[in-house]
Amino acid sequence: MSEVKKVVLAYSGGLDTSAIVPWLKENYGCEVVAFVADVGQGEEELAGVEEKAIASGASECYVVDLKEELVSDYIYPTLQTGAIYEGTYLLGTSMARPIIAKAQVEVARKVGADALSHGCTGKGNDQVRFESCFAALAPDLKVIAPWREWTLSSRESLLDYLAQRDIPCAASATKIYSRDANIWHISHEGGELEDPWNQPSDQVWTWTTAPEQAPEQPEFVSVLVEQGKVVAVNGERYSPYQCLVTLNQIAAKHGVGRVDIVENRLVGMKSRGCYETPGGTVIMAALQAIDELVLDKSSRKWKETYASEFSHLVYDGRWFTPLKDSILAAAQALAGNATGEVVLKLYKGQVVAVQKQSVNSLYSEDFATFGEDDVYDQSHAEGFIRLFSLSSRIAALNKQKQS
């Protein structure tokens, strides 16, 4: 193996990365610096993580708070595009990867590392996301992906590896689900979910109340939107991060934001996952309600186009690219008029926008009314229809001549 003196490892404190620390030292003879990204996964996940890293053999551990930046600079811009992967997935894991990769590179520069490492498997999307970001930000740094190199192949083998080296680890061989959490969502894979015929058990969901057990009375929440960004909840202005925290708390108790999907991974296989995105689901519904008011038909059609493209861009890990900058520029242009207030009804797992208003609304009751009006001459529609359908008329006349 090529010479590596110091490597920065994206460290979580879980079983995989706990084993990677000693493995890197043994197989590369290098110093290992642990890097932990705080993206809102929760205090329980971060408790004692620095001590765990040092106990595993890391020389030092950097815990970097990325929560505010994640929401303001990655999640909110993505929301402005309207991106939803394959019509359902709100890109919770995907949006967090570029900021984590960027912060990892920054730590590597700070400590003078010559390599980066991660604990992503060779079957997943995350290896592509991280390494594509590394390529864009630090092409000079070597990337080490232990799951593509080592012979360890199971939780049992990893536990044995740590036990042989007297490295403490709280993980057990009976872990059922693979989970990834941040302030936007939590994902669940594995266990009974590997068979799409199996309904998720109650043990899958950890964040949201089961809709059947949610309150019997609906709750109404007001969301203020300015230029495609949520800035206030129930009349209180917050930072983007605090808006999301507030909506997570409100929506989770009503069972909002659960999805169960089979998605196409970038590496070619399909995977089944369950996702909980309570506050994000409310935000998306609010932004869509404002779009209904302020976007004309052509603009909305254009947004649908770049929303789909952006969903694949984020999912595939292509954040640090000119294409991302181009699409965000288009999204921000249309978001200029996306200002207004939406009231949403939360009830038994559902969120519905029941009131919406905007100073930039293109909706006019004077024009849309089914009652008598003085602003729309219905006889004008005849000429419009004749011109709109002119090509069809010509084609039909040609067929009549040929028959």
C-alpha positions in Angstrom: 0.0 0.0 0.0 1.2 3.5 -0.8 2.7 5.6 2.0 0.2 7.5 4.1 1.3 9.6 7.1 -1.9 11.1 8.4 -5.5 10.3 7.5 -8.7 12.1 8.5 -11.5 9.6 9.0 -15.2 10.5 8.9 -16.0 9.0 12.3 -19.4 8.3 13.8 -18.5 6.2 16.9 -20.4 3.2 15.5 -19.1 -0.3 14.9 -17.7 0.3 11.4 -15.7 3.4 12.1 -14.5 2.1 15.5 -12.9 -0.8 13.6 -11.6 1.4 10.8 -9.3 3.4 13.2 -7.1 0.5 14.2 -7.3 -1.1 10.7 -5.9 2.1 9.2 -3.1 2.2 11.7 -2.2 -1.4 11.2 -2.5 -1.5 7.4 -1.2 1.9 6.5 1.1 2.6 9.5 -0.4 6.1 9.7 -1.8 8.5 12.3 -5.6 8.7 12.3 -7.5 11.8 13.1 -11.2 11.4 13.7 -13.7 13.9 12.3 -17.3 14.0 13.5 -19.9 16.1 11.8 -22.7 17.4 14.0 -25.6 17.6 11.5 -28.3 17.4 14.1 -28.3 13.6 14.6 -28.9 14.2 18.3 -27.0 14.5 21.6 -27.4 10.7 22.2 -25.5 9.9 19.0 -22.7 12.4 19.9 -22.4 11.6 23.6 -18.8 10.4 24.4 -17.8 10.3 20.8 -14.5 12.0 21.3 -13.5 9.5 24.0 -14.6 6.6 21.8 -12.4 7.8 19.0 -9.3 8.1 21.2 -10.1 4.7 22.8 -10.1 3.2 19.3 -6.7 4.6 18.6 -7.3 8.1 17.0 -4.7 10.7 17.9 -7.3 13.4 18.2 -11.0 14.0 17.4 -12.6 17.1 15.9 -16.4 17.5 16.4 -17.7 20.2 14.0 -21.1 21.8 14.4 -22.6 22.0 10.9 -26.3 22.2 11.8 -27.1 25.9 10.9 -25.0 25.8 7.8 -26.6 22.5 6.6 -30.1 24.0 6.8 -29.3 27.4 5.4 -26.8 26.6 2.7 -27.7 23.1 1.6 -31.3 22.2 2.6 -33.0 25.6 1.9 -31.4 26.0 -1.6 -32.4 22.4 -2.5 -36.0 23.2 -1.3 -36.1 26.3 -3.6 -35.6 23.9 -6.6 -38.5 21.7 -5.4 -36.3 18.6 -5.7 -37.9 15.3 -4.7 -36.1 12.1 -5.7 -38.3 9.7 -7.7 -41.4 11.6 -6.5 -41.1 10.6 -2.9 -37.7 10.9 -1.2 -36.9 14.3 0.3 -33.1 13.7 0.0 -32.3 13.7 3.7 -29.1 11.7 3.6 -28.1 13.1 0.3 -28.2 16.8 1.2 -25.9 16.2 4.3 -23.1 14.5 2.4 -21.5 17.5 0.6 -21.3 19.6 3.8 -19.8 16.7 5.7 -17.2 16.1 2.9 -16.3 19.8 2.8 -15.8 20.0 6.5 -13.7 16.8 6.5 -11.5 18.3 3.8 -11.1 21.5 5.9 -10.0 19.4 8.9 -7.5 17.5 6.7 -6.0 20.8 5.6 -5.9 22.1 9.1 -4.0 19.0 10.5 -1.8 18.5 7.4 -3.3 15.2 6.4 -2.4 13.5 3.2 -5.4 11.1 3.0 -9.2 10.9 3.7 -11.2 7.9 4.8 -14.8 6.9 5.2 -16.8 3.9 6.3 -19.2 3.7 3.3 -19.8 0.2 1.9 -19.1 -0.7 -1.7 -22.8 -1.3 -2.3 -24.1 2.1 -1.3 -24.6 5.6 -2.7 -22.5 7.4 0.0 -19.2 6.2 -1.3 -19.9 8.0 -4.6 -21.2 11.1 -2.8 -18.2 11.5 -0.5 -15.6 10.7 -3.1 -17.1 12.9 -5.8 -17.0 15.8 -3.3 -13.4 14.9 -2.3 -12.5 14.9 -6.0 -13.9 18.4 -6.5 -12.4 19.8 -3.3 -9.2 18.0 -2.6 -8.0 15.9 -5.7 -4.5 15.8 -4.2 -5.6 13.8 -1.1 -5.7 10.0 -1.3 -9.0 8.4 -0.4 -9.1 5.1 1.6 -12.3 3.1 1.6 -11.7 0.1 4.0 -15.0 -1.6 3.0 -13.5 -2.0 -0.5 -10.2 -3.3 0.8 -10.5 -5.3 4.0 -11.6 -8.9 4.5 -14.0 -8.2 7.3 -17.5 -8.9 6.1 -20.0 -8.9 8.9 -20.9 -7.3 12.2 -19.6 -10.4 14.0 -16.2 -10.2 12.3 -16.0 -6.5 13.2 -16.8 -7.2 16.8 -14.2 -10.0 16.9 -11.6 -7.6 15.4 -12.2 -5.0 18.1 -12.4 -7.6 20.9 -9.0 -9.0 19.9 -7.5 -5.6 20.3 -9.3 -4.7 23.6 -11.1 -1.8 22.0 -14.4 -1.0 23.7 -17.5 -0.9 21.6 -21.2 -0.7 22.7 -22.4 -2.3 19.4 -23.9 -5.8 19.4 -24.2 -8.6 16.8 -28.0 -8.4 17.0 -28.4 -4.9 15.5 -31.4 -5.1 13.1 -31.6 -1.8 11.3 -29.1 0.5 9.6 -30.1 4.1 10.4 -28.8 7.6 9.4 -30.1 10.7 11.1 -29.7 14.4 10.8 -31.9 17.5 11.6 -33.9 16.9 8.3 -34.7 13.2 8.6 -33.9 9.7 9.8 -33.6 6.8 7.5 -34.1 3.1 8.2 -32.9 0.1 6.2 -32.3 -3.6 6.9 -34.2 -6.1 9.0 -37.6 -7.0 7.7 -37.4 -4.0 5.3 -35.2 -6.0 3.0 -38.3 -7.8 1.8 -40.7 -5.3 0.2 -43.6 -7.6 1.0 -43.1 -7.0 4.7 -44.9 -4.1 6.3 -42.6 -2.1 8.6 -43.0 -3.1 12.2 -43.5 -0.5 15.0 -39.8 -0.9 15.9 -38.8 0.7 12.6 -40.1 4.2 13.3 -38.3 6.2 16.0 -39.1 9.8 15.4 -42.8 10.2 14.5 -45.9 9.1 16.3 -47.9 6.4 14.5 -50.7 8.1 12.7 -53.2 5.8 14.3 -51.9 7.0 17.7 -51.7 10.7 16.8 -54.0 13.3 18.4 -57.6 13.0 17.6 -57.8 16.8 16.9 -56.0 18.4 14.0 -53.4 21.1 14.6 -53.0 24.2 12.4 -49.6 25.7 11.8 -48.8 29.0 10.1 -45.7 29.2 8.0 -44.3 32.5 6.6 -42.3 32.2 3.4 -40.0 34.8 1.9 -38.4 34.3 -1.5 -38.8 30.5 -1.3 -37.5 30.2 2.3 -39.4 29.5 5.5 -38.6 32.4 7.9 -41.3 32.1 10.6 -43.5 29.5 12.3 -46.8 30.5 14.0 -45.8 34.2 13.8 -42.3 33.7 15.4 -39.3 34.4 13.3 -36.4 31.9 13.6 -33.2 31.0 11.8 -33.6 28.3 9.1 -32.3 25.7 11.5 -34.7 26.7 14.3 -37.6 26.8 11.9 -36.9 23.2 11.0 -36.5 22.2 14.7 -39.8 23.8 15.5 -41.7 22.2 12.7 -40.1 18.8 13.5 -41.5 19.0 17.0 -45.0 20.0 15.8 -45.3 17.6 12.9 -43.7 14.5 14.5 -46.5 14.2 17.1 -49.0 14.1 14.3 -47.3 11.3 12.5 -46.4 13.5 9.5 -43.5 12.7 7.2 -43.4 8.9 7.0 -42.6 7.3 3.7 -41.8 3.7 2.7 -40.1 3.4 -0.7 -38.1 1.2 -3.0 -35.6 3.5 -4.7 -33.0 3.2 -7.4 -29.5 3.5 -6.0 -26.8 5.2 -8.1 -24.7 2.0 -8.1 -27.4 0.1 -10.0 -29.4 -1.8 -7.4 -32.7 -1.1 -5.8 -33.0 -0.6 -2.1 -36.0 -0.4 0.3 -36.0 2.3 2.9 -38.3 4.0 5.4 -37.8 7.7 6.0 -39.2 10.1 8.6 -39.1 13.8 7.6 -41.8 15.5 9.7 -40.8 19.2 9.5 -39.4 18.9 6.0 -42.8 17.5 4.8 -44.6 20.5 6.2 -42.0 22.9 4.6 -42.3 21.3 1.2 -46.1 21.5 1.4 -45.9 25.2 2.3 -43.5 26.0 -0.6 -45.7 24.1 -3.1 -48.7 26.1 -1.9 -47.0 29.4 -2.5 -45.8 28.2 -6.0 -49.5 27.5 -6.8 -50.2 31.1 -6.3 -47.2 32.9 -7.9 -45.9 30.7 -10.7 -47.4 31.0 -14.2 -47.9 27.9 -16.2 -44.6 28.1 -18.2 -42.6 28.9 -15.1 -44.1 26.0 -13.1 -43.4 23.6 -16.0 -39.8 24.8 -16.1 -39.5 24.3 -12.3 -40.7 20.8 -12.6 -38.0 20.1 -15.2 -35.1 21.4 -13.1 -36.5 20.0 -9.9 -36.2 16.5 -11.3 -32.7 17.2 -12.6 -31.6 18.6 -9.2 -33.0 15.7 -7.3 -30.7 13.4 -9.2 -27.8 15.8 -8.9 -28.1 15.8 -5.1 -28.8 12.1 -4.9 -25.8 11.3 -7.0 -23.4 13.5 -5.0 -22.7 16.2 -7.7 -23.1 19.2 -5.4 -19.7 20.8 -6.2 -20.3 21.2 -9.9 -21.2 24.0 -12.4 -24.5 22.2 -13.0 -25.5 22.8 -9.4 -24.7 26.5 -9.6 -26.7 26.8 -12.8 -29.8 25.1 -11.5 -29.7 27.0 -8.2 -29.5 30.3 -10.2 -32.7 29.4 -12.0 -34.4 28.3 -8.8 -33.4 31.5 -7.0 -34.7 33.6 -10.0 -38.2 32.0 -9.7 -38.1 32.1 -5.9 -37.9 35.9 -6.0 -41.8 36.1 -6.0 -42.3 33.1 -3.7 -43.4 35.1 -0.7 -46.5 34.6 1.4 -48.2 32.8 4.2 -49.6 29.3 4.4 -51.7 27.7 7.0 -51.4 23.9 7.1 -53.6 21.3 8.8 -51.7 18.4 10.4 -53.8 15.4 11.2 -53.1 11.6 11.4 -50.0 11.6 9.2 -51.3 14.1 6.7 -50.4 17.7 6.0 -52.7 19.8 3.8 -52.4 23.5 3.0 -55.8 24.9 3.8 -55.1 28.7 3.5 -52.6 30.5 1.3 -51.9 34.1 0.4 -49.2 36.1 -1.4 -48.7 39.7 -2.4 -47.4 38.3 -5.7 -50.3 35.9 -6.3 -51.4 35.5 -9.9 -54.8 34.2 -8.8 -57.6 36.7 -9.3 -61.1 36.0 -8.0 -62.4 38.6 -10.5 -61.1 36.4 -13.4 -61.7 33.0 -11.9 -65.2 33.4 -10.6 -68.0 31.2 -12.0 -70.4 34.0 -11.2 -71.0 37.1 -13.4 -68.0 39.2 -14.0 -67.0 42.3 -16.0 -63.3 41.4 -16.7 -63.4 38.3 -18.9 -65.2 38.1 -22.2 -65.9 34.4 -22.8 -66.4 34.9 -26.5 -62.6 35.6 -26.8 -61.9 32.0 -26.0 -63.1 30.9 -29.4 -60.3 32.6 -31.3 -57.7 31.3 -28.7 -58.9 27.7 -29.1 -58.8 27.9 -32.9 -55.2 29.1 -32.8 -54.2 26.8 -30.0 -55.5 23.8 -32.0 -54.4 25.0 -35.4 -51.8 22.3 -36.1 -54.3 19.6 -35.2 -56.8 21.1 -37.5 -54.4 21.3 -40.4 -53.3 17.7 -39.8 -56.9 16.5 -39.8 -57.7 18.4 -43.0 -54.7 16.8 -44.7 -55.9 13.3 -43.8 -59.4 14.1 -45.2 -57.9 15.2 -48.5 -55.9 11.9 -48.7 -58.8 9.6 -47.9 
